[in-house]
Amino acid sequence: MTTEAFSVRADSKKVRKLDKLAEQQDRSRNYLVNQAIDQFLDLLAWQEKRIKEGIKAAEAGKFASDADMDAIFDKYKNA
């Protein structure tokens, strides 16, 4: 895999936290940033897949029943 350099601006506090974490994990700042990017991209791909599945189910008329929704709302009412 080829790599490409690019720059990112971040406030000093974030950079210090990143550097501290890198030192604690004996990793480079670059490694941690790449890990974060990978996780972010994976999350977005997962979200997109789930949204498409939901749209497909809705188009097929597959919805939760009122009883199912009431049970979910009741579960979190006092959370």
C-alpha positions in Angstrom: 0.0 0.0 0.0 1.3 3.4 -0.9 1.0 6.3 1.6 0.4 10.0 1.0 1.3 12.9 3.3 -1.2 15.5 4.2 -1.4 18.0 7.0 -4.1 18.5 9.6 -4.5 21.5 11.9 -5.5 20.7 15.5 -5.5 22.8 18.6 -2.4 22.5 20.9 -4.3 20.7 23.6 -5.3 17.9 21.3 -1.8 17.6 20.0 -0.4 17.4 23.5 -3.0 14.7 24.4 -2.1 12.8 21.3 1.6 13.0 22.0 1.1 11.9 25.6 -1.0 8.9 24.4 1.6 8.0 21.8 4.3 8.1 24.4 2.3 5.9 26.8 1.6 3.3 24.0 5.1 3.5 22.6 3.6 4.5 19.3 4.1 7.4 16.9 1.6 10.2 16.6 1.3 9.2 12.9 0.3 5.6 14.0 -2.4 6.8 16.3 -3.9 9.3 13.8 -4.0 6.5 11.2 -5.7 4.2 13.7 -8.3 6.9 14.4 -8.9 7.5 10.7 -9.4 3.7 10.2 -11.9 3.5 13.0 -13.8 6.6 11.8 -14.0 5.2 8.2 -15.1 1.8 9.5 -17.8 3.5 11.6 -19.1 5.5 8.7 -19.2 2.4 6.5 -21.2 0.6 9.2 -23.6 3.4 9.5 -24.1 3.7 5.8 -24.8 -0.1 5.6 -27.3 0.0 8.4 -29.1 3.1 7.0 -29.4 1.3 3.6 -30.7 -1.8 5.3 -33.3 0.3 7.2 -34.4 2.1 4.0 -34.7 -1.3 2.2 -36.8 -2.7 5.1 -39.0 0.4 5.2 -39.6 0.2 1.5 -40.7 -3.4 2.0 -43.1 -2.2 4.7 -41.2 -3.8 7.6 -41.8 -1.6 10.6 -41.7 -2.2 14.3 -45.1 -2.7 15.8 -46.6 -0.1 18.2 -46.1 -2.7 21.0 -42.4 -3.1 20.1 -41.9 0.6 20.1 -43.7 1.0 23.4 -41.5 -1.6 25.0 -38.4 0.2 23.7 -39.6 3.6 25.0 -40.5 2.0 28.4 -37.0 0.5 28.7 -35.4 3.9 28.4 -38.0 6.1 30.1 -36.3 6.2 33.5 -32.7 5.6 32.3 
